[in-house]
Amino acid sequence: MDSNNPVDVIRELINTNRDGEKGYQDAAEHAKAADLKSFFRQQSGERARFASQLEAELTKLGEPTEKKESGHVTAALHRGWIDVKQGLGGGDHSLLESVEKGEDAAKESYQKALQARLSPSAVQIVREQSQAILAAHDKVKALRDRRAA
């Protein structure tokens, strides 16, 4: 990603959110606890909304959005690993550990984006989304810690 190129920065965040959307969908399918299923579904929807907001920013920059960003290959591999672990009997705690790793990657993507050269409207969107990502990360971590006790 070229941090001096706003299009690259926004595309990276779109991919990050598509990864989160799919990762949370996958987690919702594997979770045993109803509260986790609900939380994961809500987060998946929020990540889809974030990606759509960022796609609108691409349009403002004159970039076509007909090419839908689909996420990163490494995230797809991570989701496959989660499937294997859950198939081998990993419970909700293990699932939360995996989700937290995804959230760590999202936090890093947003931290980099906040250092990039973006338009004022894009900066506002990225700041707001970043705060939501941090809150979700903290909640996932708290849920994981509660399930470990």
Residue frames as qw, qx, qy, qz and C-alpha x, y, z in Angstrom:
[[0.000, 0.890, 0.456, 0.000, 0.00, 0.00, 0.00],
 [0.382, 0.314, -0.010, 0.869, 1.31, 3.43, -0.95],
 [0.222, -0.632, -0.562, 0.485, 0.36, 5.70, 1.96],
 [0.040, -0.369, 0.125, 0.920, 0.74, 8.72, -0.32],
 [0.245, -0.102, -0.680, -0.684, -1.94, 7.36, -2.65],
 [0.482, -0.043, 0.421, -0.767, -5.41, 7.84, -1.12],
 [0.803, 0.149, -0.325, -0.477, -6.92, 5.27, -3.50],
 [0.574, 0.205, -0.773, 0.178, -4.51, 2.58, -2.29],
 [0.058, -0.141, 0.680, -0.717, -5.18, 3.44, 1.35],
 [0.636, 0.046, 0.184, -0.748, -8.95, 3.30, 0.92],
 [0.788, 0.191, -0.511, -0.287, -8.81, 0.06, -1.09],
 [0.347, 0.211, -0.825, 0.393, -6.71, -1.49, 1.69],
 [0.296, -0.031, 0.575, -0.762, -9.35, -0.53, 4.25],
 [0.760, 0.129, -0.160, -0.617, -12.12, -1.88, 2.04],
 [0.678, 0.199, -0.707, -0.007, -10.28, -5.22, 1.87],
 [0.092, 0.162, -0.763, 0.618, -9.75, -5.14, 5.62],
 [0.520, 0.036, 0.345, -0.781, -13.48, -4.62, 6.17],
 [0.795, 0.177, -0.400, -0.422, -14.43, -7.34, 3.69],
 [0.455, 0.199, -0.824, 0.272, -12.12, -9.65, 5.64],
 [0.158, -0.062, 0.644, -0.746, -13.85, -8.64, 8.87],
 [0.685, 0.092, -0.031, -0.722, -17.29, -9.09, 7.35],
 [0.785, 0.167, -0.565, -0.193, -16.47, -12.63, 6.21],
 [0.320, 0.218, -0.793, 0.470, -14.54, -13.47, 9.36],
 [0.345, -0.051, 0.515, -0.783, -17.39, -12.45, 11.62],
 [0.785, 0.107, -0.225, -0.567, -19.89, -14.35, 9.42],
 [0.667, 0.201, -0.714, 0.071, -17.74, -17.44, 9.75],
 [0.074, 0.168, -0.730, 0.658, -17.39, -16.94, 13.51],
 [0.581, -0.034, 0.210, -0.786, -21.18, -16.59, 13.86],
 [0.819, 0.128, -0.437, -0.348, -21.63, -19.92, 12.10],
 [0.620, 0.157, -0.714, 0.286, -19.21, -21.67, 14.47],
 [0.144, -0.339, 0.518, -0.772, -20.12, -20.01, 17.77],
 [0.319, -0.302, -0.897, 0.057, -22.03, -22.10, 20.25],
 [0.095, -0.470, -0.542, 0.690, -23.25, -19.30, 22.54],
 [0.227, 0.772, 0.566, 0.179, -26.24, -17.29, 21.32],
 [0.146, -0.927, -0.040, 0.343, -24.81, -13.99, 22.59],
 [0.390, -0.432, 0.540, 0.607, -21.65, -14.55, 20.54],
 [0.387, 0.399, 0.725, 0.406, -23.61, -15.47, 17.42],
 [0.079, 0.914, 0.396, -0.027, -25.58, -12.25, 17.74],
 [0.276, -0.821, 0.205, 0.455, -22.49, -10.09, 18.38],
 [0.452, -0.186, 0.654, 0.577, -20.61, -11.65, 15.47],
 [0.328, 0.603, 0.656, 0.315, -23.53, -11.10, 13.08],
 [0.041, -0.961, -0.201, 0.187, -23.83, -7.48, 14.19],
 [0.354, -0.665, 0.397, 0.524, -20.10, -6.91, 13.63],
 [0.480, 0.154, 0.707, 0.495, -20.25, -8.55, 10.21],
 [0.214, 0.820, 0.506, 0.158, -23.00, -6.14, 9.18],
 [0.197, -0.923, 0.041, 0.330, -21.04, -3.19, 10.54],
 [0.454, -0.383, 0.557, 0.580, -17.96, -4.17, 8.51],
 [0.399, 0.470, 0.671, 0.413, -20.08, -4.43, 5.37],
 [0.031, 0.953, 0.300, -0.035, -21.40, -0.92, 6.06],
 [0.371, -0.743, 0.279, 0.482, -17.86, 0.37, 6.61],
 [0.489, -0.014, 0.653, 0.578, -16.74, -1.10, 3.28],
 [0.265, 0.726, 0.576, 0.266, -19.68, 0.57, 1.53],
 [0.146, -0.953, -0.073, 0.253, -18.83, 3.94, 3.08],
 [0.420, -0.543, 0.479, 0.548, -15.26, 3.60, 1.85],
 [0.457, 0.314, 0.692, 0.463, -16.41, 2.57, -1.62],
 [0.132, 0.920, 0.367, 0.028, -18.40, 5.81, -1.74],
 [0.291, -0.825, 0.236, 0.422, -15.15, 7.67, -0.96],
 [0.509, -0.094, 0.652, 0.554, -13.51, 5.92, -3.91],
 [0.329, 0.695, 0.583, 0.263, -16.32, 7.18, -6.12],
 [0.091, -0.969, -0.085, 0.215, -15.65, 10.72, -4.90],
 [0.379, -0.609, 0.493, 0.492, -12.04, 10.24, -6.01],
 [0.545, 0.575, -0.337, -0.509, -13.23, 9.24, -9.47],
 [0.048, -0.296, 0.952, 0.068, -12.41, 5.58, -9.00],
 [0.670, -0.085, -0.506, -0.537, -14.76, 2.92, -10.35],
 [0.455, -0.299, 0.694, -0.471, -16.35, 0.70, -7.73],
 [0.864, 0.180, -0.216, -0.418, -17.54, -1.96, -10.14],
 [0.628, 0.257, -0.695, 0.235, -14.51, -4.05, -9.16],
 [0.694, -0.654, -0.023, -0.301, -15.59, -5.23, -5.75],
 [0.091, 0.568, -0.746, 0.335, -12.79, -5.70, -3.27],
 [0.851, -0.195, -0.417, -0.254, -12.97, -9.16, -1.78],
 [0.721, -0.662, 0.201, -0.039, -10.40, -9.12, 1.00],
 [0.033, 0.724, -0.688, -0.039, -6.90, -10.45, 1.51],
 [0.764, 0.173, -0.613, -0.096, -5.64, -13.94, 0.72],
 [0.242, 0.219, -0.776, 0.539, -4.06, -14.26, 4.17],
 [0.471, -0.084, 0.398, -0.783, -7.43, -13.58, 5.79],
 [0.838, 0.115, -0.291, -0.447, -9.03, -16.32, 3.70],
 [0.603, 0.219, -0.734, 0.223, -6.33, -18.71, 4.91],
 [0.081, -0.192, 0.640, -0.739, -6.95, -17.60, 8.50],
 [0.702, -0.021, 0.114, -0.703, -10.68, -18.31, 8.13],
 [0.810, 0.179, -0.533, -0.166, -9.81, -21.77, 6.79],
 [0.336, 0.230, -0.764, 0.500, -7.64, -22.39, 9.85],
 [0.415, -0.133, 0.430, -0.791, -10.52, -21.36, 12.10],
 [0.832, 0.071, -0.226, -0.501, -12.73, -23.90, 10.32],
 [0.678, 0.207, -0.689, 0.151, -10.15, -26.63, 10.93],
 [0.062, 0.214, -0.686, 0.692, -9.71, -25.72, 14.61],
 [0.595, -0.062, 0.250, -0.761, -13.46, -25.65, 15.17],
 [0.836, 0.141, -0.424, -0.319, -13.80, -28.98, 13.39],
 [0.566, 0.179, -0.725, 0.350, -11.30, -30.42, 15.83],
 [0.528, -0.579, -0.604, 0.145, -13.39, -29.30, 18.79],
 [0.241, 0.093, -0.214, 0.942, -12.24, -25.74, 19.43],
 [0.102, -0.690, -0.682, 0.220, -14.83, -23.96, 21.53],
 [0.081, 0.948, 0.259, 0.165, -15.96, -20.35, 21.79],
 [0.450, -0.796, 0.202, 0.352, -12.79, -19.32, 23.64],
 [0.587, -0.095, 0.556, 0.581, -10.64, -20.58, 20.77],
 [0.326, 0.693, 0.523, 0.375, -12.95, -18.84, 18.32],
 [0.154, -0.980, -0.112, 0.065, -12.62, -15.54, 20.21],
 [0.552, -0.539, 0.367, 0.520, -8.82, -15.85, 20.16],
 [0.501, 0.235, 0.596, 0.582, -8.94, -16.18, 16.38],
 [0.116, 0.876, 0.409, 0.227, -11.34, -13.26, 16.01],
 [0.359, -0.875, 0.048, 0.321, -9.06, -11.13, 18.16],
 [0.563, -0.207, 0.478, 0.642, -6.17, -11.81, 15.76],
 [0.310, 0.584, 0.557, 0.502, -8.32, -10.51, 12.93],
 [0.163, -0.955, -0.248, -0.009, -9.16, -7.44, 14.98],
 [0.538, -0.598, 0.228, 0.549, -5.45, -6.85, 15.62],
 [0.466, 0.149, 0.544, 0.682, -4.87, -6.79, 11.87],
 [0.079, 0.809, 0.482, 0.326, -7.78, -4.38, 11.36],
 [0.371, -0.880, -0.078, 0.286, -6.44, -2.04, 14.08],
 [0.541, -0.342, 0.384, 0.666, -3.05, -2.00, 12.35],
 [0.345, 0.456, 0.576, 0.585, -4.62, -1.19, 8.96],
 [0.097, -0.914, -0.360, -0.158, -6.54, 1.71, 10.45],
 [0.492, -0.733, 0.077, 0.463, -3.50, 3.03, 12.33],
 [0.489, -0.045, 0.480, 0.727, -1.57, 3.13, 9.05],
 [0.174, 0.663, 0.564, 0.461, -4.48, 4.78, 7.24],
 [0.259, -0.921, -0.260, 0.131, -4.68, 7.51, 9.88],
 [0.469, -0.567, 0.272, 0.621, -1.08, 8.43, 9.04],
 [0.474, 0.284, 0.599, 0.579, -1.80, 8.63, 5.29],
 [0.074, 0.213, -0.111, -0.968, -2.73, 11.62, 3.17],
 [0.078, 0.498, 0.851, 0.146, -6.48, 11.52, 2.84],
 [0.116, -0.528, -0.271, -0.796, -9.18, 14.07, 2.12],
 [0.233, -0.231, 0.497, -0.803, -10.90, 15.63, 5.14],
 [0.800, -0.075, -0.042, -0.594, -14.06, 13.60, 4.50],
 [0.824, 0.143, -0.547, 0.038, -12.07, 10.36, 4.25],
 [0.230, 0.297, -0.666, 0.644, -10.14, 11.19, 7.43],
 [0.512, -0.215, 0.303, -0.775, -13.44, 11.68, 9.28],
 [0.904, 0.022, -0.240, -0.353, -14.79, 8.33, 8.08],
 [0.690, 0.250, -0.615, 0.287, -11.54, 6.53, 8.88],
 [0.033, -0.335, 0.583, -0.740, -11.41, 8.08, 12.38],
 [0.698, -0.158, 0.180, -0.675, -15.00, 7.07, 13.17],
 [0.916, 0.119, -0.346, -0.163, -14.51, 3.56, 11.81],
 [0.459, 0.374, -0.665, 0.454, -11.21, 3.22, 13.67],
 [0.322, -0.316, 0.515, -0.729, -12.95, 4.01, 16.97],
 [0.873, -0.028, 0.024, -0.486, -15.56, 1.34, 16.26],
 [0.795, 0.297, -0.519, 0.102, -12.83, -1.17, 15.36],
 [0.163, 0.386, -0.674, 0.609, -11.03, -0.45, 18.64],
 [0.588, -0.212, 0.357, -0.694, -14.26, -0.86, 20.60],
 [0.931, 0.107, -0.202, -0.286, -15.00, -4.18, 18.88],
 [0.586, 0.379, -0.642, 0.319, -11.46, -5.38, 19.58],
 [0.122, -0.349, 0.621, -0.691, -11.80, -4.51, 23.25],
 [0.781, -0.095, 0.174, -0.592, -15.15, -6.28, 23.48],
 [0.879, 0.231, -0.411, -0.071, -13.77, -9.40, 21.79],
 [0.363, 0.392, -0.684, 0.498, -10.83, -9.39, 24.19],
 [0.403, -0.270, 0.498, -0.719, -13.14, -9.00, 27.20],
 [0.894, 0.037, -0.051, -0.443, -15.38, -11.82, 25.96],
 [0.743, 0.328, -0.564, 0.151, -12.34, -14.03, 25.43],
 [0.103, 0.381, -0.675, 0.624, -11.01, -13.28, 28.92],
 [0.639, -0.186, 0.319, -0.675, -14.40, -14.03, 30.52],
 [0.934, 0.132, -0.196, -0.267, -14.60, -17.36, 28.73],
 [0.557, 0.401, -0.651, 0.323, -11.07, -18.29, 29.86],
 [0.213, -0.411, 0.578, -0.672, -11.94, -17.78, 33.54]]
